[in-house]
Amino acid sequence: MSSNQIEMCAQAVNKTLDDEELVALATQGDTDAFDQLVVRWERSIHALAYRILGREEDARDVCQEAFLRAFRGLKGMRSFGRGCIGLR
């Protein structure tokens, strides 16, 4: 591991990016940032879909579709404000 990679890891440990920062990075093409958003929100979105639909398979499908649409829509995002990704 290079010293630059070690420094980047240390910075990552010291700072957790919030949703707005991750969206900003994702709109610039950072797929790792989008992956972090998926990991952060997947359980909440799945739980909501399951409560509404009542079927595990349907909830998984809706969750997958939601993230797919979000990913496809990243290029069209110009700005976003506080709470644009708010399910919390």
N, C-alpha and C positions, 0 to 999 in steps of 0.2 A: 504494500500500500504506500503510495507516495505521500509526501508531507502535505501536499495540497488536499488530497483526499482525507487525510487525518484531520486537517483543519476544518474541512467542510463537515465532517462527521461531528466534530466537537461543537461547531456552530449549530448544527441540527439538534444536538442534545440540549443545548442551552436555550433554544428558542423553538417553540411550537408555533407554526404559522396558523393564523386564524382563517376562517372560510374565505373572507374577502381577498386575503393575500394569495391563497391557493387558487381561487378563481382567476385572479390577475395573471398568475403564472401559467395556468392552464390555457387561458386565451392567447398566450404567447407561444403555445405549442408544447409546454412542459407536461408530458403525459404522466409523469410521476406525481405531479401536483394533483392532477385529476384522479389518479388512483388513490391518493390520500383522502380526497373528498369522498370517494366511493366507500372506502373503509370506514370513514367517520360517520357516514349517513346511512349505510346499507341496512343496518339493524333497525333503525327508527322507521325508515321508509317501508321496509318489509313488514314490520309490526303494524303500521298503520294500514297497509294494504290488506293484511290478513284480517284485521278487525273489521274492515269494510266488506271484504269479499267472503271471508269465512272458509276459504279453501287454500291450502298450502301451495298447490301448483299454480293457481291463479295469482296469488300474492308474489311468488317468485317471478312469474311472467311480467307482472306490472312493474315490479322493482327493476327488472332488467330493462324493460322498455323505457322507464323513466330515466335511467342513467344513459341509455343509448341516445335518447332525445336530447338530454343535457349535453352530452359530448358533441353531438352533431350541431347543436346550437351555439357552441362556443365561438365559432368564427364570426357570428353575427353580433356578439356582445361588444358593445362599445363602452358602456359604463355600467356600473352597478352600485347600488347604495347599501347602506347597512341594513341587514335583514333580508336581502334578496334571496338567501338560501335558508330562510328561517322555518324550521319545523320544531325547534327546541322550545 
